[in-house]
Amino acid sequence: MQDRRLFVGLMIQVLTASLVTSLPARAQDKPQTPTRLAGAKVISPQEAHALLLGGKAVFLDARSPLSFAKGHIPGSISVFYKEKSEFAENFDASLDSFDFGKLPPTKQTALVFYSDGPTGWKSYKAAVLAQRRGYVNVHYLRSGWAGWEAAGLPKEE
């Protein structure tokens, strides 16, 4: 009986190790997004909060619908960015999917894109694509949801 328990325990360890090495890279293993975005303004959670309080911007959450449902910046719109391209500034947008229909029709509207945090490439890429579509007032909350929560700012669930 002792040998069987030892064997089962060993098999669980081997299977767990195998599973962990086959999983996609975790968020902390992804490279961080650029600290600058040409033509857009990279903003802090406090600057984003001021825009929220002033009603001066549309907030766009590029995370998955599940993450959005767990909590988001009040009044945000879920605009899930389906990402298959590399985590790089010169990403191939043709590999990704993004619903521009959720963005306001007026290209001068202030937009604030966010996702998970400094490794949240979805919001970075969405902000880049919004600019390519002609939006001229793009803000990128690089610290994302993680930075918003860390700052103790209000949230919606």
LOBAVEX-124797 format. One line per field, with one value per atom (N, C-alpha, C, O): x, y, z; residue in three letters. Coordinates in Angstrom, 2 decimals, decimal comma. Layout:
REM residues N
x <- c(X / ...) .
y <- c(Y / ...) .
z <- c(Z / ...) .
resn <- c(ALA / ...) .
END
This chain:
REM residues 157
x <- c(0,84 / 0,00 / 0,88 / 0,58 / 1,94 / 2,86 / 3,51 / 3,66 / 3,90 / 4,51 / 3,54 / 3,92 / 2,28 / 1,28 / 1,08 / 1,00 / 1,01 / 0,87 / 2,07 / 1,92 / 3,24 / 4,46 / 4,43 / 4,77 / 4,00 / 3,90 / 2,88 / 3,17 / 1,71 / 0,67 / 1,16 / 0,94 / 1,80 / 2,34 / 3,37 / 3,38 / 4,23 / 5,25 / 4,61 / 5,04 / 3,60 / 2,91 / 2,21 / 2,22 / 1,63 / 0,97 / 2,01 / 1,75 / 3,17 / 4,23 / 4,68 / 4,87 / 4,86 / 5,30 / 4,25 / 4,58 / 2,98 / 1,92 / 1,76 / 1,56 / 1,86 / 1,76 / 2,89 / 2,65 / 4,10 / 5,25 / 5,07 / 5,39 / 4,56 / 4,32 / 3,27 / 3,43 / 2,20 / 1,12 / 1,61 / 1,31 / 2,33 / 2,81 / 3,73 / 3,66 / 4,60 / 5,51 / 4,82 / 5,36 / 3,63 / 2,92 / 1,93 / 1,38 / 1,71 / 0,79 / 1,39 / 2,61 / 0,55 / 1,08 / 1,77 / 1,53 / 2,61 / 3,34 / 2,37 / 1,34 / 2,70 / 1,88 / 2,14 / 3,13 / 1,22 / 1,31 / 2,66 / 3,22 / 3,19 / 4,45 / 5,62 / 6,72 / 5,41 / 6,45 / 6,43 / 7,39 / 5,35 / 5,25 / 6,15 / 6,35 / 6,68 / 7,43 / 6,48 / 5,30 / 7,02 / 6,19 / 5,93 / 6,73 / 4,80 / 4,44 / 5,35 / 5,95 / 5,46 / 6,26 / 5,75 / 4,56 / 6,65 / 6,26 / 5,78 / 5,30 / 5,92 / 5,46 / 4,61 / 4,78 / 3,70 / 2,86 / 2,72 / 1,96 / 3,44 / 3,45 / 2,03 / 1,25 / 1,73 / 0,42 / -0,65 / -1,76 / -0,33 / -1,27 / -0,63 / 0,57 / -1,43 / -0,91 / -0,97 / -2,04 / 0,18 / 0,23 / -0,11 / 0,54 / -1,16 / -1,64 / -1,56 / -1,51 / -1,54 / -1,52 / -2,95 / -3,90 / -3,12 / -4,47 / -5,12 / -6,33 / -4,33 / -4,89 / -5,38 / -6,42 / -4,63 / -5,06 / -6,31 / -7,22 / -6,35 / -7,53 / -8,75 / -9,85 / -8,53 / -9,63 / -10,17 / -11,39 / -9,28 / -9,72 / -10,57 / -11,58 / -10,17 / -10,97 / -12,33 / -13,35 / -12,34 / -13,59 / -14,52 / -15,70 / -13,98 / -14,79 / -15,34 / -16,45 / -14,54 / -14,98 / -15,89 / -16,40 / -16,10 / -16,93 / -16,38 / -17,12 / -15,06 / -14,43 / -13,88 / -13,23 / -14,13 / -13,55 / -14,41 / -15,18 / -14,25 / -14,87 / -13,79 / -12,71 / -14,09 / -13,14 / -13,42 / -14,56 / -12,35 / -12,46 / -11,57 / -10,34 / -12,19 / -11,50 / -11,25 / -12,19 / -9,98 / -9,62 / -9,44 / -9,08 / -9,69 / -9,54 / -10,68 / -11,62 / -10,57 / -11,62 / -12,93 / -12,92 / -14,05 / -15,34 / -15,39 / -16,03 / -14,71 / -14,67 / -13,95 / -14,42 / -12,81 / -12,07 / -12,89 / -12,93 / -13,53 / -14,38 / -15,49 / -15,77 / -16,11 / -17,21 / -16,75 / -17,54 / -15,48 / -14,95 / -14,70 / -14,61 / -14,58 / -14,37 / -13,76 / -12,91 / -14,20 / -13,69 / -13,87 / -14,54 / -13,28 / -13,43 / -14,89 / -15,44 / -15,53 / -16,94 / -17,23 / -16,53 / -18,28 / -18,71 / -17,93 / -18,23 / -16,95 / -16,15 / -16,98 / -17,99 / -16,54 / -17,13 / -16,17 / -14,97 / -16,70 / -15,87 / -15,66 / -16,61 / -14,40 / -14,03 / -12,91 / -11,80 / -13,22 / -12,23 / -11,37 / -11,88 / -10,07 / -9,11 / -8,61 / -7,93 / -8,95 / -8,52 / -7,14 / -6,97 / -6,18 / -4,78 / -4,10 / -4,11 / -3,50 / -2,69 / -1,32 / -0,43 / -1,15 / 0,12 / 1,15 / 0,84 / 2,38 / 3,48 / 3,31 / 2,59 / 3,98 / 4,02 / 5,16 / 6,25 / 4,89 / 5,93 / 5,28 / 4,12 / 6,05 / 5,55 / 5,12 / 4,14 / 5,83 / 5,53 / 4,69 / 4,95 / 3,68 / 2,82 / 2,06 / 1,82 / 1,68 / 0,91 / -0,57 / -1,12 / -1,22 / -2,63 / -3,55 / -4,66 / -3,13 / -3,99 / -4,22 / -5,15 / -3,39 / -3,56 / -4,56 / -5,03 / -4,89 / -5,74 / -7,16 / -7,45 / -8,05 / -9,43 / -9,89 / -9,67 / -10,52 / -10,97 / -12,23 / -12,26 / -13,26 / -14,54 / -14,55 / -14,79 / -14,30 / -14,30 / -15,70 / -15,86 / -16,72 / -18,10 / -18,47 / -19,48 / -17,67 / -17,96 / -17,33 / -17,59 / -16,51 / -15,90 / -16,87 / -17,66 / -16,82 / -17,72 / -17,42 / -16,27 / -18,43 / -18,22 / -17,38 / -16,72 / -17,41 / -16,67 / -15,19 / -14,85 / -14,34 / -12,90 / -12,17 / -11,04 / -12,83 / -12,21 / -12,52 / -11,96 / -13,40 / -13,76 / -12,53 / -11,74 / -12,36 / -11,25 / -11,52 / -12,58 / -10,54 / -10,64 / -9,55 / -8,40 / -9,90 / -8,91 / -8,94 / -9,94 / -7,84 / -7,72 / -6,96 / -5,95 / -7,45 / -6,71 / -6,97 / -7,97 / -6,03 / -6,21 / -5,63 / -5,94 / -4,81 / -4,37 / -3,36 / -3,49 / -2,37 / -1,30 / -0,16 / -0,38 / 1,05 / 2,19 / 2,49 / 3,18 / 2,00 / 2,16 / 0,88 / 0,76 / -0,05 / -1,33 / -1,25 / -1,59 / -0,80 / -0,61 / -1,93 / -1,96 / -3,02 / -4,31 / -4,69 / -5,12 / -4,55 / -4,92 / -3,93 / -4,33 / -2,68 / -1,67 / -2,02 / -2,04 / -2,29 / -2,59 / -3,91 / -4,00 / -4,91 / -6,19 / -6,00 / -6,59 / -5,17 / -4,91 / -4,19 / -4,50 / -3,24 / -2,52 / -3,51 / -3,49 / -4,38 / -5,33 / -6,36 / -6,79 / -6,76 / -7,69 / -7,04 / -7,69 / -5,77 / -5,07 / -5,01 / -5,21 / -4,74 / -4,68 / -6,03 / -6,10 / -7,11 / -8,46 / -8,84 / -9,94 / -7,94 / -8,19 / -8,59 / -8,86 / -8,64 / -8,95 / -7,76 / -6,62 / -8,04 / -6,96 / -6,77 / -5,85 / -7,62 / -7,54 / -7,46 / -8,34 / -6,38 / -6,22 / -5,33 / -4,25 / -5,83 / -5,08 / -4,86 / -5,73 / -3,69 / -3,33 / -2,98 / -1,97 / -3,82 / -3,57 / -2,67 / -3,14 / -1,38 / -0,41 / -0,44 / -0,29 / -0,64 / -0,68 / -1,97 / -2,08 / -2,93 / -4,14 / -4,96 / -4,92 / -5,71 / -6,60 / -5,80 / -6,24 / -4,62 / -3,77 / -3,40 / -3,46 / -3,03 / -2,67 / -3,86 / -3,75 / -5,01 / -6,25 / -6,60 / -6,89 / -6,57 / -6,88 / -5,86 / -6,22 / -4,58 / -3,52 / -3,66 / -3,29 / -4,21 / -4,42 / -5,67 / -5,95 / -6,42 / -7,63 / -8,77 / -9,62 / -8,81 / -9,85 / -11,13 / -11,09 / -12,27 / -13,56 / -13,63 / -13,02 / -14,41 / -14,57 / -16,01 / -16,78 / -16,35 / -17,68 / -17,54 / -16,55 / -18,53 / -18,50 / -19,76 / -19,94) .
y <- c(-1,20 / 0,00 / 1,25 / 2,22 / 1,24 / 2,38 / 2,61 / 3,76 / 1,51 / 1,63 / 2,24 / 3,05 / 1,84 / 2,36 / 3,87 / 4,61 / 4,32 / 5,75 / 6,53 / 7,61 / 5,98 / 6,61 / 6,72 / 7,75 / 5,62 / 5,61 / 6,64 / 7,39 / 6,68 / 7,63 / 9,06 / 9,92 / 9,32 / 10,65 / 11,07 / 12,21 / 10,13 / 10,40 / 10,67 / 11,58 / 9,91 / 10,11 / 11,48 / 12,15 / 11,87 / 13,19 / 14,29 / 15,25 / 14,16 / 15,16 / 15,23 / 16,31 / 14,06 / 14,02 / 14,65 / 15,45 / 14,30 / 14,85 / 16,35 / 17,09 / 16,79 / 18,22 / 18,98 / 20,03 / 18,48 / 19,13 / 19,19 / 20,20 / 18,12 / 18,08 / 19,10 / 19,80 / 19,18 / 20,11 / 21,55 / 22,37 / 21,87 / 23,24 / 23,67 / 24,82 / 22,78 / 23,18 / 23,30 / 23,93 / 22,71 / 22,81 / 23,97 / 24,26 / 24,64 / 25,77 / 26,98 / 27,11 / 27,86 / 29,09 / 29,94 / 29,78 / 30,85 / 31,72 / 32,50 / 32,98 / 32,61 / 33,40 / 34,88 / 35,25 / 35,72 / 37,17 / 37,73 / 38,59 / 37,24 / 37,80 / 37,35 / 37,90 / 36,35 / 35,92 / 36,70 / 36,63 / 37,44 / 38,24 / 39,46 / 39,97 / 39,94 / 41,20 / 42,34 / 42,29 / 43,36 / 44,53 / 45,34 / 45,35 / 46,01 / 46,87 / 48,11 / 48,45 / 48,76 / 49,98 / 51,04 / 51,09 / 51,87 / 52,94 / 54,18 / 55,13 / 54,17 / 55,28 / 54,72 / 53,59 / 55,55 / 55,20 / 56,46 / 57,36 / 56,51 / 57,69 / 58,09 / 57,26 / 59,35 / 59,87 / 59,70 / 60,21 / 59,00 / 58,79 / 59,27 / 59,55 / 59,36 / 59,77 / 58,58 / 58,01 / 58,21 / 57,16 / 57,84 / 58,80 / 57,33 / 58,01 / 57,10 / 55,87 / 57,73 / 57,03 / 56,75 / 57,31 / 55,87 / 55,64 / 56,93 / 57,11 / 57,82 / 59,06 / 59,97 / 60,61 / 60,02 / 60,80 / 60,19 / 60,91 / 58,87 / 58,18 / 58,47 / 58,68 / 58,46 / 58,73 / 60,14 / 60,35 / 61,09 / 62,47 / 62,54 / 63,25 / 61,81 / 61,77 / 61,12 / 61,56 / 60,09 / 59,41 / 60,36 / 60,46 / 61,04 / 61,95 / 63,10 / 63,58 / 63,54 / 64,66 / 64,22 / 65,05 / 62,91 / 62,41 / 62,76 / 62,93 / 62,87 / 63,37 / 62,28 / 62,59 / 61,02 / 59,96 / 58,70 / 58,47 / 57,91 / 56,59 / 55,59 / 55,57 / 54,76 / 53,77 / 52,43 / 51,96 / 51,83 / 50,60 / 49,52 / 49,66 / 48,47 / 47,36 / 46,26 / 45,63 / 46,03 / 45,06 / 43,64 / 42,74 / 43,44 / 42,10 / 41,18 / 41,61 / 39,93 / 38,96 / 39,33 / 40,00 / 38,88 / 39,14 / 38,58 / 39,17 / 37,47 / 36,90 / 37,84 / 38,08 / 38,35 / 39,30 / 40,56 / 41,09 / 41,05 / 42,24 / 42,01 / 42,90 / 40,83 / 40,52 / 40,46 / 40,70 / 40,14 / 40,06 / 41,44 / 41,58 / 42,45 / 43,82 / 44,68 / 44,23 / 45,94 / 46,86 / 48,30 / 48,57 / 49,21 / 50,64 / 51,01 / 50,64 / 51,75 / 52,10 / 52,73 / 53,63 / 52,22 / 52,76 / 52,26 / 52,64 / 51,41 / 50,89 / 50,03 / 49,44 / 49,98 / 49,12 / 47,96 / 48,17 / 46,75 / 45,58 / 45,48 / 45,33 / 45,57 / 45,48 / 44,44 / 44,77 / 43,23 / 42,15 / 42,15 / 42,10 / 42,21 / 42,16 / 40,72 / 40,23 / 40,06 / 38,68 / 38,70 / 39,09 / 38,27 / 38,47 / 37,15 / 36,18 / 37,15 / 36,01 / 36,47 / 35,65 / 37,77 / 38,32 / 38,33 / 38,09 / 38,62 / 38,67 / 39,82 / 40,78 / 39,69 / 40,75 / 41,68 / 41,63 / 42,53 / 43,41 / 44,67 / 44,66 / 45,75 / 47,02 / 46,89 / 47,51 / 46,11 / 45,96 / 44,70 / 43,95 / 44,47 / 43,29 / 43,27 / 44,31 / 42,08 / 41,89 / 41,89 / 40,87 / 43,02 / 43,19 / 42,27 / 41,99 / 41,79 / 40,91 / 39,57 / 38,84 / 39,24 / 37,99 / 38,13 / 37,14 / 39,36 / 39,64 / 39,98 / 40,13 / 40,10 / 40,45 / 41,48 / 41,32 / 42,55 / 43,61 / 44,24 / 44,56 / 44,41 / 44,94 / 46,47 / 47,02 / 47,14 / 48,60 / 49,17 / 50,36 / 48,34 / 48,78 / 49,28 / 49,97 / 48,93 / 49,39 / 50,74 / 51,32 / 51,24 / 52,56 / 53,64 / 53,41 / 54,80 / 55,88 / 56,32 / 56,23 / 56,78 / 57,18 / 58,45 / 58,63 / 59,32 / 60,58 / 60,34 / 59,91 / 60,61 / 60,32 / 61,22 / 60,94 / 62,32 / 63,22 / 62,82 / 63,39 / 61,87 / 61,42 / 60,90 / 60,15 / 61,31 / 60,80 / 59,34 / 58,99 / 58,49 / 57,06 / 56,67 / 57,11 / 55,84 / 55,31 / 53,80 / 53,15 / 53,24 / 51,79 / 51,22 / 51,79 / 50,09 / 49,40 / 47,91 / 47,45 / 47,16 / 45,71 / 45,33 / 45,99 / 44,30 / 43,79 / 44,67 / 44,92 / 45,15 / 45,92 / 46,11 / 46,05 / 46,33 / 46,60 / 45,49 / 45,73 / 44,29 / 43,22 / 43,03 / 42,05 / 43,95 / 43,86 / 44,38 / 45,53 / 43,54 / 43,92 / 44,19 / 44,91 / 43,62 / 43,80 / 45,27 / 45,74 / 45,99 / 47,40 / 48,24 / 49,19 / 47,88 / 48,59 / 48,46 / 49,44 / 47,22 / 46,96 / 47,62 / 48,17 / 47,58 / 48,23 / 49,73 / 50,34 / 50,34 / 51,77 / 52,09 / 53,09 / 51,26 / 51,46 / 51,38 / 52,22 / 50,37 / 50,20 / 51,33 / 51,73 / 51,84 / 52,97 / 54,18 / 54,89 / 54,41 / 55,51 / 55,30 / 56,24 / 54,07 / 53,77 / 54,01 / 54,31 / 53,88 / 54,11 / 55,59 / 55,96 / 56,43 / 57,87 / 58,52 / 59,72 / 57,76 / 58,37 / 59,21 / 58,75 / 60,44 / 61,41 / 61,74 / 62,48 / 61,20 / 61,53 / 60,23 / 59,92 / 59,47 / 58,14 / 58,21 / 58,81 / 57,59 / 57,48 / 55,99 / 55,16 / 55,69 / 54,31 / 54,21 / 54,76 / 53,51 / 53,29 / 52,06 / 50,93 / 52,30 / 51,21 / 50,32 / 49,10 / 50,90 / 50,10 / 49,29 / 48,41 / 49,60 / 48,81 / 48,61 / 49,39 / 47,52 / 47,16 / 46,97 / 47,37 / 46,37 / 46,14 / 47,47 / 47,59 / 48,46 / 49,77 / 50,49 / 51,17 / 50,35 / 50,97 / 50,41 / 51,17 / 49,09 / 48,45 / 48,81 / 49,09 / 48,81 / 49,13 / 50,56 / 50,84 / 51,45 / 52,84 / 53,00 / 54,08 / 51,91 / 51,95 / 52,74 / 53,27 / 52,81 / 53,57 / 52,75 / 51,53 / 53,42 / 52,70 / 51,70 / 51,86 / 50,64 / 49,63 / 49,14 / 49,32 / 48,54 / 48,00 / 46,49 / 46,03 / 45,75 / 44,29 / 43,88 / 42,69) .
z <- c(0,00 / 0,00 / 0,00 / -0,70 / 0,77 / 0,84 / -0,52 / -0,96 / -1,21 / -2,53 / -3,53 / -4,38 / -3,43 / -4,36 / -4,16 / -5,13 / -2,92 / -2,64 / -3,16 / -3,72 / -2,98 / -3,46 / -4,98 / -5,56 / -5,64 / -7,09 / -7,58 / -8,51 / -6,98 / -7,37 / -7,17 / -8,03 / -6,05 / -5,78 / -6,81 / -7,27 / -7,18 / -8,18 / -9,55 / -10,26 / -9,90 / -11,19 / -11,22 / -12,25 / -10,13 / -10,06 / -10,28 / -11,00 / -9,68 / -9,86 / -11,32 / -11,86 / -11,94 / -13,34 / -14,25 / -15,12 / -14,05 / -14,88 / -14,67 / -15,63 / -13,43 / -13,13 / -13,80 / -14,41 / -13,71 / -14,34 / -15,85 / -16,48 / -16,44 / -17,87 / -18,28 / -19,28 / -17,53 / -17,83 / -17,73 / -18,60 / -16,68 / -16,47 / -17,59 / -18,04 / -18,07 / -19,14 / -20,48 / -21,39 / -20,63 / -21,90 / -21,94 / -23,00 / -20,84 / -20,80 / -21,50 / -21,54 / -22,05 / -22,65 / -21,59 / -20,39 / -22,04 / -21,11 / -20,24 / -20,71 / -18,99 / -18,07 / -18,32 / -18,95 / -17,83 / -18,07 / -17,64 / -18,32 / -16,52 / -16,05 / -16,92 / -16,80 / -17,79 / -18,71 / -20,02 / -20,79 / -20,28 / -21,50 / -21,36 / -20,25 / -22,49 / -22,42 / -22,10 / -22,42 / -21,48 / -21,17 / -22,43 / -23,36 / -22,42 / -23,55 / -23,57 / -22,55 / -24,71 / -24,78 / -23,80 / -23,49 / -23,34 / -22,41 / -23,16 / -22,54 / -24,48 / -25,31 / -26,44 / -26,88 / -26,90 / -28,04 / -28,88 / -28,54 / -29,98 / -30,84 / -31,23 / -31,69 / -31,06 / -31,43 / -30,36 / -30,51 / -29,30 / -28,19 / -26,90 / -26,86 / -25,87 / -24,58 / -23,62 / -23,39 / -23,07 / -22,05 / -20,73 / -20,33 / -20,05 / -18,84 / -17,62 / -17,73 / -16,47 / -15,18 / -14,74 / -15,29 / -13,75 / -13,22 / -12,72 / -12,87 / -12,12 / -11,60 / -12,75 / -12,63 / -13,84 / -15,00 / -15,62 / -16,04 / -15,67 / -16,19 / -15,31 / -15,80 / -14,00 / -13,07 / -13,27 / -13,23 / -13,49 / -13,74 / -15,02 / -15,05 / -16,05 / -17,28 / -17,02 / -17,56 / -16,19 / -15,85 / -15,09 / -15,42 / -14,10 / -13,29 / -14,13 / -13,90 / -15,09 / -15,94 / -17,08 / -17,83 / -17,20 / -18,29 / -19,65 / -20,62 / -19,71 / -20,93 / -21,85 / -22,85 / -21,53 / -22,35 / -22,31 / -21,38 / -23,35 / -23,41 / -23,01 / -23,59 / -22,01 / -21,52 / -22,20 / -22,24 / -22,74 / -23,51 / -22,91 / -22,88 / -22,44 / -21,78 / -22,79 / -23,27 / -23,13 / -24,16 / -23,63 / -24,38 / -22,33 / -21,74 / -22,17 / -22,83 / -21,80 / -22,14 / -21,44 / -20,41 / -21,99 / -21,34 / -19,90 / -19,03 / -19,65 / -18,31 / -17,34 / -16,23 / -17,75 / -16,91 / -16,68 / -15,57 / -17,73 / -17,63 / -16,60 / -15,79 / -16,63 / -15,72 / -14,27 / -13,35 / -14,05 / -12,68 / -12,08 / -10,86 / -12,93 / -12,46 / -13,54 / -14,31 / -13,59 / -14,61 / -14,14 / -13,14 / -14,87 / -14,58 / -14,85 / -15,88 / -13,92 / -14,09 / -15,47 / -15,92 / -16,09 / -17,38 / -18,58 / -19,71 / -18,36 / -19,48 / -20,41 / -20,02 / -21,64 / -22,66 / -22,90 / -23,07 / -22,90 / -23,18 / -24,69 / -25,45 / -25,10 / -26,52 / -26,67 / -27,09 / -26,34 / -26,33 / -27,59 / -28,71 / -27,38 / -28,48 / -28,59 / -27,69 / -29,68 / -29,90 / -30,53 / -31,69 / -29,75 / -30,09 / -30,48 / -29,73 / -31,67 / -32,11 / -32,58 / -32,80 / -32,73 / -33,20 / -32,08 / -30,91 / -32,46 / -31,50 / -30,51 / -30,76 / -29,38 / -28,39 / -28,78 / -28,21 / -29,76 / -30,30 / -30,88 / -31,29 / -30,89 / -31,42 / -32,88 / -33,30 / -33,65 / -35,07 / -35,32 / -36,27 / -34,48 / -34,57 / -35,89 / -36,50 / -36,32 / -37,55 / -37,20 / -36,79 / -37,36 / -36,98 / -37,77 / -37,31 / -38,92 / -39,71 / -39,02 / -39,38 / -38,04 / -37,29 / -36,15 / -35,59 / -35,81 / -34,66 / -35,10 / -36,29 / -34,11 / -34,37 / -33,34 / -32,14 / -33,83 / -32,96 / -33,55 / -34,74 / -32,74 / -33,20 / -33,09 / -32,02 / -34,21 / -34,23 / -34,10 / -33,85 / -34,26 / -34,16 / -32,77 / -32,62 / -31,76 / -30,40 / -30,09 / -29,03 / -30,99 / -30,80 / -31,26 / -32,18 / -30,64 / -31,05 / -32,48 / -32,93 / -33,20 / -34,60 / -34,75 / -35,77 / -33,75 / -33,83 / -33,52 / -32,42 / -34,48 / -34,37 / -33,36 / -32,98 / -32,94 / -31,97 / -30,52 / -29,59 / -30,33 / -28,97 / -28,25 / -28,82 / -27,00 / -26,20 / -25,86 / -25,34 / -26,16 / -25,89 / -24,91 / -25,04 / -23,91 / -22,97 / -23,10 / -22,76 / -23,58 / -23,72 / -22,54 / -22,10 / -22,02 / -20,97 / -21,05 / -21,60 / -20,47 / -20,32 / -18,97 / -17,97 / -18,90 / -17,59 / -16,88 / -15,68 / -17,57 / -16,95 / -17,92 / -19,13 / -17,44 / -18,32 / -19,34 / -20,33 / -19,10 / -20,09 / -20,90 / -21,63 / -20,78 / -21,47 / -22,89 / -23,17 / -23,77 / -25,17 / -25,89 / -26,88 / -25,40 / -26,09 / -26,16 / -27,22 / -25,07 / -25,08 / -25,89 / -26,57 / -25,82 / -26,62 / -28,10 / -28,84 / -28,52 / -29,93 / -30,35 / -31,45 / -29,49 / -29,80 / -29,97 / -30,86 / -29,12 / -29,22 / -30,53 / -31,19 / -30,91 / -32,18 / -33,34 / -34,24 / -33,32 / -34,42 / -34,47 / -35,55 / -33,30 / -33,28 / -33,96 / -34,73 / -33,68 / -34,33 / -35,84 / -36,61 / -36,25 / -37,68 / -38,35 / -39,54 / -37,58 / -38,11 / -38,07 / -38,49 / -37,58 / -37,62 / -36,31 / -36,28 / -35,23 / -33,93 / -33,50 / -33,54 / -33,09 / -32,83 / -31,36 / -31,01 / -30,49 / -29,06 / -28,26 / -27,45 / -28,50 / -27,91 / -26,67 / -26,68 / -25,59 / -24,35 / -24,06 / -24,31 / -23,54 / -23,23 / -21,75 / -21,30 / -21,00 / -19,57 / -19,46 / -19,30 / -19,56 / -19,63 / -18,38 / -18,49 / -17,21 / -15,98 / -15,88 / -15,03 / -16,74 / -16,89 / -15,64 / -14,69 / -15,67 / -14,56 / -13,28 / -12,20 / -13,39 / -12,21 / -11,56 / -10,33 / -12,35 / -11,82 / -11,23 / -10,21 / -11,88 / -11,40 / -10,02 / -9,09 / -9,90 / -8,61 / -7,54 / -6,40 / -7,91 / -6,95 / -6,42 / -5,29 / -7,24 / -6,83 / -5,97 / -5,46 / -5,81 / -4,96 / -5,57 / -4,85 / -6,88 / -7,57 / -7,69 / -7,58 / -7,91 / -7,92 / -9,07 / -10,12 / -8,81 / -9,85 / -9,89 / -8,94 / -10,99 / -11,23 / -11,46 / -12,03 / -11,03 / -11,27 / -11,96 / -12,26) .
resn <- c(MET / MET / MET / MET / GLN / GLN / GLN / GLN / ASP / ASP / ASP / ASP / ARG / ARG / ARG / ARG / ARG / ARG / ARG / ARG / LEU / LEU / LEU / LEU / PHE / PHE / PHE / PHE / VAL / VAL / VAL / VAL / GLY / GLY / GLY / GLY / LEU / LEU / LEU / LEU / MET / MET / MET / MET / ILE / ILE / ILE / ILE / GLN / GLN / GLN / GLN / VAL / VAL / VAL / VAL / LEU / LEU / LEU / LEU / THR / THR / THR / THR / ALA / ALA / ALA / ALA / SER / SER / SER / SER / LEU / LEU / LEU / LEU / VAL / VAL / VAL / VAL / THR / THR / THR / THR / SER / SER / SER / SER / LEU / LEU / LEU / LEU / PRO / PRO / PRO / PRO / ALA / ALA / ALA / ALA / ARG / ARG / ARG / ARG / ALA / ALA / ALA / ALA / GLN / GLN / GLN / GLN / ASP / ASP / ASP / ASP / LYS / LYS / LYS / LYS / PRO / PRO / PRO / PRO / GLN / GLN / GLN / GLN / THR / THR / THR / THR / PRO / PRO / PRO / PRO / THR / THR / THR / THR / ARG / ARG / ARG / ARG / LEU / LEU / LEU / LEU / ALA / ALA / ALA / ALA / GLY / GLY / GLY / GLY / ALA / ALA / ALA / ALA / LYS / LYS / LYS / LYS / VAL / VAL / VAL / VAL / ILE / ILE / ILE / ILE / SER / SER / SER / SER / PRO / PRO / PRO / PRO / GLN / GLN / GLN / GLN / GLU / GLU / GLU / GLU / ALA / ALA / ALA / ALA / HIS / HIS / HIS / HIS / ALA / ALA / ALA / ALA / LEU / LEU / LEU / LEU / LEU / LEU / LEU / LEU / LEU / LEU / LEU / LEU / GLY / GLY / GLY / GLY / GLY / GLY / GLY / GLY / LYS / LYS / LYS / LYS / ALA / ALA / ALA / ALA / VAL / VAL / VAL / VAL / PHE / PHE / PHE / PHE / LEU / LEU / LEU / LEU / ASP / ASP / ASP / ASP / ALA / ALA / ALA / ALA / ARG / ARG / ARG / ARG / SER / SER / SER / SER / PRO / PRO / PRO / PRO / LEU / LEU / LEU / LEU / SER / SER / SER / SER / PHE / PHE / PHE / PHE / ALA / ALA / ALA / ALA / LYS / LYS / LYS / LYS / GLY / GLY / GLY / GLY / HIS / HIS / HIS / HIS / ILE / ILE / ILE / ILE / PRO / PRO / PRO / PRO / GLY / GLY / GLY / GLY / SER / SER / SER / SER / ILE / ILE / ILE / ILE / SER / SER / SER / SER / VAL / VAL / VAL / VAL / PHE / PHE / PHE / PHE / TYR / TYR / TYR / TYR / LYS / LYS / LYS / LYS / GLU / GLU / GLU / GLU / LYS / LYS / LYS / LYS / SER / SER / SER / SER / GLU / GLU / GLU / GLU / PHE / PHE / PHE / PHE / ALA / ALA / ALA / ALA / GLU / GLU / GLU / GLU / ASN / ASN / ASN / ASN / PHE / PHE / PHE / PHE / ASP / ASP / ASP / ASP / ALA / ALA / ALA / ALA / SER / SER / SER / SER / LEU / LEU / LEU / LEU / ASP / ASP / ASP / ASP / SER / SER / SER / SER / PHE / PHE / PHE / PHE / ASP / ASP / ASP / ASP / PHE / PHE / PHE / PHE / GLY / GLY / GLY / GLY / LYS / LYS / LYS / LYS / LEU / LEU / LEU / LEU / PRO / PRO / PRO / PRO / PRO / PRO / PRO / PRO / THR / THR / THR / THR / LYS / LYS / LYS / LYS / GLN / GLN / GLN / GLN / THR / THR / THR / THR / ALA / ALA / ALA / ALA / LEU / LEU / LEU / LEU / VAL / VAL / VAL / VAL / PHE / PHE / PHE / PHE / TYR / TYR / TYR / TYR / SER / SER / SER / SER / ASP / ASP / ASP / ASP / GLY / GLY / GLY / GLY / PRO / PRO / PRO / PRO / THR / THR / THR / THR / GLY / GLY / GLY / GLY / TRP / TRP / TRP / TRP / LYS / LYS / LYS / LYS / SER / SER / SER / SER / TYR / TYR / TYR / TYR / LYS / LYS / LYS / LYS / ALA / ALA / ALA / ALA / ALA / ALA / ALA / ALA / VAL / VAL / VAL / VAL / LEU / LEU / LEU / LEU / ALA / ALA / ALA / ALA / GLN / GLN / GLN / GLN / ARG / ARG / ARG / ARG / ARG / ARG / ARG / ARG / GLY / GLY / GLY / GLY / TYR / TYR / TYR / TYR / VAL / VAL / VAL / VAL / ASN / ASN / ASN / ASN / VAL / VAL / VAL / VAL / HIS / HIS / HIS / HIS / TYR / TYR / TYR / TYR / LEU / LEU / LEU / LEU / ARG / ARG / ARG / ARG / SER / SER / SER / SER / GLY / GLY / GLY / GLY / TRP / TRP / TRP / TRP / ALA / ALA / ALA / ALA / GLY / GLY / GLY / GLY / TRP / TRP / TRP / TRP / GLU / GLU / GLU / GLU / ALA / ALA / ALA / ALA / ALA / ALA / ALA / ALA / GLY / GLY / GLY / GLY / LEU / LEU / LEU / LEU / PRO / PRO / PRO / PRO / LYS / LYS / LYS / LYS / GLU / GLU / GLU / GLU / GLU / GLU / GLU / GLU) .
END
